[in-house]
Amino acid sequence: MNSKTNNRLGRIDEELKKEISNIISYELKNPKITGLISVTKTKITPDLKYAKVYVSILNSKNIKETFANLKKSARIY
């Protein structure tokens, strides 16, 4: 991959990270998701078909339950 493609994917990763953070913060209405959730990193495939999203969960009552409900809200199949 050339540097132009890597630069483009890096910019897309940053925009995706911002957008997912906004969705989690302002649009996700699930009372089972507690605590402070931060999107720390995103990694998108070169064909833009898939992305991995890394999150950090702080001050949650139950981290495992919060993470499970976050995945459920994302509609991962």
C-alpha positions as CSV (number, residue, x, y, z in Angstrom):
1,M,0.0,0.0,0.0
2,N,1.3,3.4,-0.8
3,S,1.4,6.3,1.6
4,K,-1.5,8.1,-0.1
5,T,-3.8,5.2,0.7
6,N,-2.5,4.9,4.2
7,N,-3.1,8.6,4.7
8,R,-6.6,8.3,3.4
9,L,-7.4,5.3,5.6
10,G,-6.0,7.2,8.6
11,R,-8.3,10.2,8.0
12,I,-11.3,7.8,7.5
13,D,-10.4,6.1,10.8
14,E,-10.4,9.4,12.7
15,E,-13.7,10.5,11.2
16,L,-15.3,7.1,12.0
17,K,-13.9,7.4,15.6
18,K,-15.5,10.8,16.0
19,E,-18.9,9.7,14.6
20,I,-19.1,6.6,16.7
21,S,-18.2,8.6,19.8
22,N,-21.0,11.0,19.0
23,I,-23.5,8.2,18.4
24,I,-22.6,6.5,21.7
25,S,-22.7,9.8,23.7
26,Y,-25.8,11.4,22.3
27,E,-28.0,9.0,20.3
28,L,-27.7,5.6,22.1
29,K,-30.5,5.3,24.6
30,N,-29.9,2.0,26.4
31,P,-30.2,2.2,30.2
32,K,-28.1,-1.0,30.5
33,I,-25.1,0.8,29.1
34,T,-23.5,2.6,32.1
35,G,-20.3,4.5,32.8
36,L,-18.1,6.5,30.6
37,I,-17.5,5.0,27.2
38,S,-14.6,6.3,25.0
39,V,-13.8,5.1,21.5
40,T,-10.0,4.8,21.7
41,K,-9.2,3.5,18.2
42,T,-10.8,2.4,14.9
43,K,-9.2,0.3,12.3
44,I,-10.9,0.1,8.9
45,T,-10.1,-2.4,6.1
46,P,-8.6,-1.1,2.8
47,D,-11.9,-2.0,1.0
48,L,-13.9,0.1,3.6
49,K,-16.1,-2.9,4.2
50,Y,-15.3,-3.7,7.8
51,A,-14.0,-1.8,10.8
52,K,-12.8,-2.7,14.3
53,V,-13.7,-0.3,17.0
54,Y,-11.8,-0.3,20.3
55,V,-13.6,1.2,23.3
56,S,-12.7,2.0,26.9
57,I,-15.3,1.7,29.6
58,L,-14.8,3.5,33.0
59,N,-17.0,3.8,36.1
60,S,-19.5,1.2,35.0
61,K,-21.5,-0.9,37.4
62,N,-20.7,-4.0,35.5
63,I,-18.2,-3.8,32.6
64,K,-19.0,-7.1,31.0
65,E,-22.7,-6.4,30.9
66,T,-22.1,-2.9,29.6
67,F,-19.9,-4.2,26.8
68,A,-22.4,-7.0,25.9
69,N,-25.2,-4.4,25.6
70,L,-23.0,-2.1,23.6
71,K,-22.3,-4.9,21.2
72,K,-26.0,-5.8,21.1
73,S,-26.8,-2.1,20.3
74,A,-24.3,-2.2,17.5
75,R,-26.3,-5.0,15.8
76,I,-23.2,-7.2,15.3
77,Y,-24.1,-10.4,13.5
